[in-house]
């Protein structure tokens, strides 16, 4: 017989067994977990039913309390085409009310065209063609967040080198930068460029993204050669915030940045 959390008349409801075991191992009850997360106990009770999945940021909080990965507790949302270590960030990104992204070497995935993304992922022949197409599809799917209602406020800062380095070929670059200029013209998007003749700045230590969630929580994402890292510690977020302010201070204003991008389009055309 299936285990159950409660009975509805004579019918027993099935249980999210992984969540039930994780709660038992940590000594958490429906009531205690609800109090720690800040929700009604009835809400936690619903999570114990298969197919009932909490909000992305709530999944992250519950997983932290229970010492598990979110995908262990609720695998359904994570059956995606992108990499397992990227999925928690992808979920939070879709929920964000503001996103600040700095990239010194490549345009952020949220503004990449399909052919630019494909060229980036093909570089070095490290991925099989089928994997490239899967990751391209996942990257493009993420961009739907910019059409959400209301959309997040997106601020992108890139170094001018990103506009000058060939990805794919000249046609790919011309079309990508034209797309970037179009996206930069949207009311909720701001793209700023740090001139190539500027001094060394803190951002050159590496790319990072900061996101603010609806409840005011801030999270960050760092990328490296092997995998990305989701950052939630307040001290680390504060440090990245200071780095953002220092680095963004070197960037051109939005209008001058768009003009620079359009000049780059002409050079690639």
Buried (B, 14 or more C-beta within 10 A) or exposed (E): EEEBBEEEEEEBBEBBEBBBBBBEEEEBEBEBBBEBBEBEBEBBBBBBBBEBBBBBBBBBBBBBBBEBBBBBBBEEBBEBEBBEEBBBBBBBBBBBBBBBBBBBEBBBBBBBBBBBBBBBBBEEEEBEEEEBBBBBBBBBBBBEBBEEEEBBBBBBBBBBEBBEEEBBEEEBBBBBBBBBBEBBEEEEBBBBBBBEEEEEBBBBEBBBBBBBBEEEBBBBBBBEEEEBBBBBEEEEBEEBBEBBEEBBEBBBEBEEBBBBBBEBBEEBE
